[in-house]
Amino acid sequence: MTRITPRIWADMIGLALIWGGSFLAIRIALDEIPVFSSVAHRVLWAALALWLVVLVLRQPVPRDLRIWGAFLVMGCLNNVIPFSLMAWGQLHIETGLTAILNAATAIWGVLVAAAVFADERLTTRRLIGVLTGFLGVSVAIGLDAFASFDLASLAQLAVIGGTVSYALAGSWARARLKGISPVVSAAGMLTGSSLIMLPLARAMDGPLPLAMAPDTLAAVAYYALMSTALAYLLYYRILAAAGAGNLLLVTLMIAPVAIVLGAVVRGEALGANAYLGFALLALGLLILNGRLGHVGRKSRPT
């Protein structure tokens, strides 16, 4: 396990704060603009910001059409599908609950990687971590959601669907985007997302709204430039310095930030099952991370 230096801890906390705040910002924007328009704003401005970074850094831009095709698929899996599902879900469930369910991304990621890559086999420790995480998701959603299916239940499933898409995107990136600069990959992916979202938003919502209330403009600027463009840069810096395993710890820090912001700004209150579910999810992620020691027979480091 890579040692986490004070600098890495600072980056991880900063990323958790940025991503934790994104759930509130998205919810504020949704008070005025429709779901698809909110996502279109997010990917468009983030793509432009990252291409500016690519230009400043003078990084080479891929010319192979196959790579651009991979960017387009990555944009669907990592932006278009999850951003849209989660934004719609936030219309019907609390900000904090959305963030808690979002933590399931890592659980699905382990399963997808185990199914796709030979070197990502499902060890005893990973299996226990996955099962514990899924138990946490079930508890957070609540048994009543399964007994009496309603709009809130559908919203929770939409968020879970978004996490599955994120997991598929992770394996797709590993398989198809190797050797490409992270900044160029992020810019290309968001460009692909924009090519899909702009016509989709126009078809579903009409022309992209530009005249918005000040708090909506601030929310859009935040989740597009801070929690998407800047967050991707910070994410890849942490990944290079600390490894994928330690990045799971960021997932654990996001939900508390979103819960507090939702409670303070919007007066949201979560039930006890949401907190218990998050605790079980956190336990599952820590087992996957290896910080609770190996469970069962000793397996290779991940």
Phi, psi and chi 1 to 4 in degrees:
 res  aa     phi    psi   chi1   chi2   chi3   chi4
   1 MET       -  126.6 -179.3   69.0   65.5      -
   2 THR   -64.3  134.2  -55.8      -      -      -
   3 ARG   -69.8  136.1 -172.6  177.9   73.6   86.5
   4 ILE   -93.0  111.7  -55.8 -179.9      -      -
   5 THR   -80.1  164.6   64.1      -      -      -
   6 PRO   -55.3  -35.2  -28.5   36.0      -      -
   7 ARG   -65.2  -43.1  170.7   63.4 -179.8  -85.5
   8 ILE   -66.3  -41.2  -64.8  172.9      -      -
   9 TRP   -58.4  -42.0  -88.3  118.1      -      -
  10 ALA   -62.7  -42.2      -      -      -      -
  11 ASP   -64.6  -41.9  -75.9  -12.7      -      -
  12 MET   -66.1  -42.4  -71.6  169.9   62.2      -
  13 ILE   -65.0  -41.9  -67.9  170.8      -      -
  14 GLY   -60.7  -42.9      -      -      -      -
  15 LEU   -66.2  -40.1 -177.5   57.2      -      -
  16 ALA   -63.2  -40.0      -      -      -      -
  17 LEU   -66.2  -42.5  -69.7  171.9      -      -
  18 ILE   -63.9  -49.9  -69.6  170.7      -      -
  19 TRP   -69.8  -35.3  -89.4  -17.9      -      -
  20 GLY   -62.2  -37.0      -      -      -      -
  21 GLY   -72.8  -19.5      -      -      -      -
  22 SER   -65.9  -32.9   68.8      -      -      -
  23 PHE   -64.4  -41.2  -66.7   93.4      -      -
  24 LEU   -67.7  -43.6  175.3   62.3      -      -
  25 ALA   -60.5  -43.0      -      -      -      -
  26 ILE   -62.4  -43.1  -68.9  166.0      -      -
  27 ARG   -64.6  -37.4 -172.0   61.6 -170.2   85.0
  28 ILE   -64.0  -44.4  -69.8  172.2      -      -
  29 ALA   -62.4  -37.0      -      -      -      -
  30 LEU   -68.2  -13.8  -69.8  172.0      -      -
  31 ASP   -67.0  -22.2  -75.0  -22.6      -      -
  32 GLU  -119.4  -37.2 -178.3  176.9   -7.2      -
  33 ILE  -114.6  151.9   60.2  177.6      -      -
  34 PRO   -70.3  167.9  -15.3   29.3      -      -
  35 VAL   -58.3  -54.0  167.9      -      -      -
  36 PHE   -65.9  -34.9  -67.9  113.7      -      -
  37 SER   -66.0  -38.9  -66.6      -      -      -
  38 SER   -63.7  -39.5   73.2      -      -      -
  39 VAL   -70.7  -39.9  176.9      -      -      -
  40 ALA   -60.1  -44.2      -      -      -      -
  41 HIS   -58.3  -42.8  -88.0  -60.9      -      -
  42 ARG   -61.2  -50.4 -177.9  174.1 -172.7  175.4
  43 VAL   -76.2  -34.0  -63.6      -      -      -
  44 LEU   -64.6  -54.6  172.7   62.3      -      -
  45 TRP   -70.4  -32.1  -54.8  119.5      -      -
  46 ALA   -67.1  -40.2      -      -      -      -
  47 ALA   -62.0  -46.1      -      -      -      -
  48 LEU   -62.1  -40.2  -67.5  175.3      -      -
  49 ALA   -64.3  -42.2      -      -      -      -
  50 LEU   -72.6  -32.9  -75.1  176.6      -      -
  51 TRP   -66.2  -31.6  -79.7  121.7      -      -
  52 LEU   -63.7  -40.6 -179.0   60.3      -      -
  53 VAL   -63.5  -43.5  173.1      -      -      -
  54 VAL   -59.1  -41.4  170.5      -      -      -
  55 LEU   -65.1  -44.9 -177.3   63.4      -      -
  56 VAL   -63.6  -40.9  170.2      -      -      -
  57 LEU   -80.1   -8.6  -63.8  178.2      -      -
  58 ARG    55.9   46.6  -63.4 -176.7  177.5 -179.4
  59 GLN   -87.2  144.4  -63.9 -160.8   -7.5      -
  60 PRO   -68.1  139.0   23.2  -32.8      -      -
  61 VAL   -98.7  129.1  178.0      -      -      -
  62 PRO   -59.9  143.9  -20.3   31.6      -      -
  63 ARG  -111.9  -13.1  -61.9  179.4 -177.5  -85.2
  64 ASP   -71.3  124.0 -169.4  -24.6      -      -
  65 LEU   -63.7  -26.6  -70.4  179.4      -      -
  66 ARG   -65.9  -36.3  -71.8  173.1  -61.4  178.7
  67 ILE   -67.2  -40.6  -66.2  177.3      -      -
  68 TRP   -67.8  -31.6  -77.1   97.3      -      -
  69 GLY   -65.6  -38.6      -      -      -      -
  70 ALA   -66.1  -37.1      -      -      -      -
  71 PHE   -61.5  -40.8  -75.4  156.3      -      -
  72 LEU   -64.0  -45.0 -171.4   64.3      -      -
  73 VAL   -64.2  -42.7  174.3      -      -      -
  74 MET   -61.6  -39.3 -173.3   66.3  177.3      -
  75 GLY   -62.1  -39.1      -      -      -      -
  76 CYS   -63.8  -48.8  -75.8      -      -      -
  77 LEU   -73.9  -35.7  -67.0  174.8      -      -
  78 ASN   -99.7  -13.9 -155.4   52.7      -      -
  79 ASN  -129.0  -64.0  -61.1  146.0      -      -
  80 VAL   -57.1  -53.6  172.4      -      -      -
  81 ILE   -70.0  -55.2  -65.0  172.5      -      -
  82 PRO   -68.3  -39.8   22.7  -32.6      -      -
  83 PHE   -60.2  -43.1  -73.1  178.5      -      -
  84 SER   -69.0  -46.1  -60.4      -      -      -
  85 LEU   -62.6  -43.6  -73.8  174.5      -      -
  86 MET   -72.2  -37.1  -69.7 -171.8  173.4      -
  87 ALA   -63.8  -43.6      -      -      -      -
  88 TRP   -63.5  -41.0 -179.4   83.5      -      -
  89 GLY   -60.0  -37.6      -      -      -      -
  90 GLN   -66.9  -15.9  -80.8 -164.8 -108.3      -
  91 LEU   -69.5  -19.9  -70.7  172.6      -      -
  92 HIS  -123.8   -9.6  -52.9  -71.6      -      -
  93 ILE  -132.6  168.2   61.3  174.8      -      -
  94 GLU   -69.6  153.0  -64.5   84.8   -7.0      -
  95 THR   -57.7  -46.0  -63.0      -      -      -
  96 GLY   -64.1  -39.3      -      -      -      -
  97 LEU   -66.1  -38.1 -178.9   55.8      -      -
  98 THR   -59.3  -42.9  -55.2      -      -      -
  99 ALA   -66.6  -37.9      -      -      -      -
 100 ILE   -62.9  -49.1  -70.8  173.4      -      -
 101 LEU   -65.0  -30.1  -63.2  176.9      -      -
 102 ASN   -60.4  -27.0  178.0   66.8      -      -
 103 ALA   -65.0  -16.6      -      -      -      -
 104 ALA   -67.9  -11.3      -      -      -      -
 105 THR   -52.2  -45.5  -62.9      -      -      -
 106 ALA   -64.9  -35.0      -      -      -      -
 107 ILE   -65.9  -48.8  -54.3  -64.1      -      -
 108 TRP   -63.0  -36.3  -71.7  111.8      -      -
 109 GLY   -58.7  -39.9      -      -      -      -
 110 VAL   -64.1  -43.2  169.7      -      -      -
 111 LEU   -66.7  -44.2  -71.9  179.1      -      -
 112 VAL   -64.3  -45.1  171.8      -      -      -
 113 ALA   -62.4  -38.6      -      -      -      -
 114 ALA   -64.8  -33.3      -      -      -      -
 115 ALA   -77.1  -24.9      -      -      -      -
 116 VAL  -102.7  -39.6  174.3      -      -      -
 117 PHE  -111.8  134.1  -57.5  111.2      -      -
 118 ALA   -66.1  -29.2      -      -      -      -
 119 ASP   -89.5   10.3   61.6  -16.4      -      -
 120 GLU  -118.9   41.0  -66.3  -75.2   -5.5      -
 121 ARG   -61.2  155.3   60.9 -171.3  177.8   86.8
 122 LEU   -86.8   93.4 -157.7   59.0      -      -
 123 THR   -73.7  172.9   61.3      -      -      -
 124 THR   -58.9  -44.9  -58.9      -      -      -
 125 ARG   -61.9  -44.9  173.4  171.4   62.0   85.0
 126 ARG   -63.8  -41.2  -73.5 -176.6  169.9 -170.6
 127 LEU   -61.8  -42.7 -179.6   58.6      -      -
 128 ILE   -65.4  -39.8  -67.9  174.0      -      -
 129 GLY   -63.3  -42.2      -      -      -      -
 130 VAL   -63.9  -47.1  165.6      -      -      -
 131 LEU   -63.4  -39.4  -67.7  175.7      -      -
 132 THR   -65.0  -40.7  -55.1      -      -      -
 133 GLY   -64.1  -42.9      -      -      -      -
 134 PHE   -65.8  -34.9  -81.4  141.1      -      -
 135 LEU   -61.5  -40.9  177.1   60.8      -      -
 136 GLY   -62.1  -42.1      -      -      -      -
 137 VAL   -61.6  -45.1  171.1      -      -      -
 138 SER   -61.9  -41.5  -61.1      -      -      -
 139 VAL   -67.4  -41.4  171.4      -      -      -
 140 ALA   -63.1  -40.8      -      -      -      -
 141 ILE   -67.7  -41.1  -68.8  175.5      -      -
 142 GLY    95.7  139.1      -      -      -      -
 143 LEU   -63.5  -30.1  -65.7  177.4      -      -
 144 ASP   -64.8  -27.7   56.2  -29.7      -      -
 145 ALA   -66.4  -32.0      -      -      -      -
 146 PHE   -81.2  -29.9  -62.8  100.8      -      -
 147 ALA   -76.1  -41.3      -      -      -      -
 148 SER  -126.3   91.0   56.6      -      -      -
 149 PHE   -72.1  124.3 -164.2   81.1      -      -
 150 ASP  -138.8 -169.2   56.2   13.2      -      -
 151 LEU   -62.8  -38.5 -163.1   57.1      -      -
 152 ALA   -64.6  -38.6      -      -      -      -
 153 SER   -63.0  -42.9  -56.6      -      -      -
 154 LEU   -64.0  -37.6 -173.6   59.3      -      -
 155 ALA   -64.1  -40.4      -      -      -      -
 156 GLN   -64.6  -40.3  -68.0  179.3   83.9      -
 157 LEU   -66.3  -33.5  -69.4  178.7      -      -
 158 ALA   -63.2  -42.3      -      -      -      -
 159 VAL   -63.6  -43.8  174.1      -      -      -
 160 ILE   -60.7  -40.2  -66.2  -61.9      -      -
 161 GLY   -58.6  -37.6      -      -      -      -
 162 GLY   -62.9  -39.1      -      -      -      -
 163 THR   -68.4  -34.4   66.3      -      -      -
 164 VAL   -63.9  -41.1  174.3      -      -      -
 165 SER   -63.9  -41.0 -168.9      -      -      -
 166 TYR   -57.5  -43.5  -81.9  140.8      -      -
 167 ALA   -63.5  -42.7      -      -      -      -
 168 LEU   -62.0  -37.7  -67.5  170.8      -      -
 169 ALA   -63.2  -38.9      -      -      -      -
 170 GLY   -60.9  -44.2      -      -      -      -
 171 SER   -70.2  -36.6  -70.6      -      -      -
 172 TRP   -62.3  -42.9  177.1  -94.6      -      -
 173 ALA   -62.6  -42.1      -      -      -      -
 174 ARG   -64.0  -38.7  176.1  179.5  168.8 -179.6
 175 ALA   -77.7  -34.5      -      -      -      -
 176 ARG  -116.4  -13.6  -61.4  -60.1  179.6   93.6
 177 LEU  -117.9   24.0  -61.9  179.2      -      -
 178 LYS   -64.9  141.4  -82.7 -174.8  176.9 -179.9
 179 GLY    82.2   -1.0      -      -      -      -
 180 ILE   -98.5  137.9  -58.2  173.8      -      -
 181 SER   -52.6  134.7  157.3      -      -      -
 182 PRO   -56.1  -38.7  -27.3   35.9      -      -
 183 VAL   -67.2  -42.7  179.8      -      -      -
 184 VAL   -66.2  -40.1  173.0      -      -      -
 185 SER   -60.6  -45.6  -68.0      -      -      -
 186 ALA   -64.9  -42.9      -      -      -      -
 187 ALA   -65.0  -43.0      -      -      -      -
 188 GLY   -65.1  -42.4      -      -      -      -
 189 MET   -60.4  -46.2  169.9 -172.3   69.2      -
 190 LEU   -68.8  -28.6  -73.3  161.2      -      -
 191 THR   -66.5  -45.0  -60.1      -      -      -
 192 GLY   -59.3  -41.7      -      -      -      -
 193 SER   -60.6  -42.7  -54.2      -      -      -
 194 SER   -64.7  -38.5  -60.7      -      -      -
 195 LEU   -63.2  -26.3  -68.4  174.8      -      -
 196 ILE   -88.6  -45.9  -62.8  169.7      -      -
 197 MET   -72.5  -35.5  -76.7  -50.8  -51.2      -
 198 LEU   -62.7  -51.3  -72.1  172.2      -      -
 199 PRO   -67.9  -33.0   18.8  -29.7      -      -
 200 LEU   -65.5  -43.8  179.4   59.8      -      -
 201 ALA   -64.6  -39.1      -      -      -      -
 202 ARG   -65.4  -40.9 -176.7  175.2 -178.0   84.3
 203 ALA   -67.1  -37.9      -      -      -      -
 204 MET   -89.4  -37.5  -60.6  -61.8  -66.6      -
 205 ASP  -115.1  -12.8  -56.6  -26.3      -      -
 206 GLY    95.6 -170.2      -      -      -      -
 207 PRO   -54.9  143.6  -24.1   34.2      -      -
 208 LEU   -62.0  121.3 -165.7   65.3      -      -
 209 PRO   -69.0  130.9   25.0  -33.4      -      -
 210 LEU  -114.9  -30.1  -62.9  175.6      -      -
 211 ALA   -87.0  102.2      -      -      -      -
 212 MET  -129.7  160.7  -65.1  174.7  -83.3      -
 213 ALA   -62.8  153.0      -      -      -      -
 214 PRO   -54.1  -41.7  -27.0   35.4      -      -
 215 ASP   -69.3  -31.2   57.3  -18.2      -      -
 216 THR   -69.7  -43.4  -54.0      -      -      -
 217 LEU   -60.0  -42.5  -79.5  170.9      -      -
 218 ALA   -63.8  -40.6      -      -      -      -
 219 ALA   -64.8  -45.1      -      -      -      -
 220 VAL   -62.5  -45.4  169.2      -      -      -
 221 ALA   -59.7  -39.6      -      -      -      -
 222 TYR   -65.6  -52.9  179.0   85.6      -      -
 223 TYR   -75.9  -19.2   67.6   63.1      -      -
 224 ALA   -83.8  -49.4      -      -      -      -
 225 LEU   -88.7  -39.4  -58.7  179.4      -      -
 226 MET   -86.3  -59.1  -67.4  -69.3  -68.8      -
 227 SER   -84.6    0.0   66.2      -      -      -
 228 THR  -118.3  -67.1  -54.7      -      -      -
 229 ALA   -64.0  -58.5      -      -      -      -
 230 LEU   -63.8  -39.8  177.2   61.4      -      -
 231 ALA   -62.2  -38.3      -      -      -      -
 232 TYR   -63.2  -41.1  -84.8  134.8      -      -
 233 LEU   -62.4  -44.2  -62.3  178.4      -      -
 234 LEU   -67.5  -40.3 -161.0   51.9      -      -
 235 TYR   -57.5  -49.2  172.3   89.8      -      -
 236 TYR   -69.6  -30.2  -75.4  116.5      -      -
 237 ARG   -66.3  -42.7 -173.2  164.4   79.9  177.8
 238 ILE   -66.7  -41.4  -63.7  169.8      -      -
 239 LEU   -58.2  -44.0 -178.8   63.9      -      -
 240 ALA   -67.5  -35.3      -      -      -      -
 241 ALA   -87.2  -34.9      -      -      -      -
 242 ALA  -118.5  -15.3      -      -      -      -
 243 GLY    89.4  162.8      -      -      -      -
 244 ALA   -65.9  -34.2      -      -      -      -
 245 GLY   -60.7  -45.9      -      -      -      -
 246 ASN   -69.8  -23.4  -74.6  -40.0      -      -
 247 LEU   -65.6  -21.9  -94.2  172.0      -      -
 248 LEU   -60.1  -29.2  -73.1 -179.7      -      -
 249 LEU   -65.2  -30.9  -61.4  177.5      -      -
 250 VAL   -62.5  -40.1  176.3      -      -      -
 251 THR   -56.4  -39.0  -55.2      -      -      -
 252 LEU   -70.2  -26.6  -60.2 -179.0      -      -
 253 MET   -87.1  -18.1  -67.8 -174.4  -85.0      -
 254 ILE   -68.5  -48.6  -68.0  171.5      -      -
 255 ALA   -58.5  -47.0      -      -      -      -
 256 PRO   -58.1  -37.1  -26.5   35.7      -      -
 257 VAL   -63.0  -47.5  174.5      -      -      -
 258 ALA   -64.8  -38.0      -      -      -      -
 259 ILE   -63.0  -46.7  -69.6  169.3      -      -
 260 VAL   -63.7  -45.7  170.3      -      -      -
 261 LEU   -64.0  -41.0  -71.8  174.2      -      -
 262 GLY   -62.8  -39.1      -      -      -      -
 263 ALA   -70.5  -43.1      -      -      -      -
 264 VAL   -74.1  -44.7  171.6      -      -      -
 265 VAL   -86.4  -39.6  178.5      -      -      -
 266 ARG  -114.5    2.0  -61.2 -172.3   67.5   88.7
 267 GLY    67.2   28.4      -      -      -      -
 268 GLU   -76.4  147.3  -63.6  176.6  -10.3      -
 269 ALA  -134.9  130.0      -      -      -      -
 270 LEU  -101.1  151.2  -60.3 -179.9      -      -
 271 GLY   -76.2  165.8      -      -      -      -
 272 ALA   -60.2  -31.8      -      -      -      -
 273 ASN   -64.2  -31.5   63.6  -61.3      -      -
 274 ALA   -65.9  -42.8      -      -      -      -
 275 TYR   -69.8  -39.8  -66.9  104.8      -      -
 276 LEU   -64.8  -41.5  177.4   57.4      -      -
 277 GLY   -61.2  -42.0      -      -      -      -
 278 PHE   -64.7  -38.6  176.0   64.6      -      -
 279 ALA   -61.0  -42.6      -      -      -      -
 280 LEU   -68.2  -39.6  -71.5  168.7      -      -
 281 LEU   -60.7  -44.1 -107.7  173.3      -      -
 282 ALA   -61.3  -42.0      -      -      -      -
 283 LEU   -60.8  -44.3  178.0   60.9      -      -
 284 GLY   -60.9  -41.2      -      -      -      -
 285 LEU   -68.4  -37.0  -68.5  177.6      -      -
 286 LEU   -67.3  -36.0  -71.4  173.1      -      -
 287 ILE   -65.2  -44.2  -68.0  172.1      -      -
 288 LEU   -61.3  -38.5  -73.1  173.1      -      -
 289 ASN   -69.1  -24.0  179.6  -97.6      -      -
 290 GLY    90.5    4.0      -      -      -      -
 291 ARG   -78.4  -10.9  -68.5 -172.9  172.8  -87.0
 292 LEU   -99.4   10.8  -64.5 -176.4      -      -
 293 GLY    85.2  164.4      -      -      -      -
 294 HIS   -75.7  135.0  -65.6  -63.9      -      -
 295 VAL  -100.5  130.7  179.8      -      -      -
 296 GLY    80.3 -155.3      -      -      -      -
 297 ARG   -70.9  156.6   67.2 -179.7 -175.8  178.9
 298 LYS   -69.0  133.1 -172.2  172.5 -178.6 -179.3
 299 SER  -118.6  169.1   59.3      -      -      -
 300 ARG   -68.4  153.3   64.6  174.7  176.2   78.8
 301 PRO   -63.1  148.9  -18.7   30.2      -      -
 302 THR  -108.9      -   56.3      -      -      -
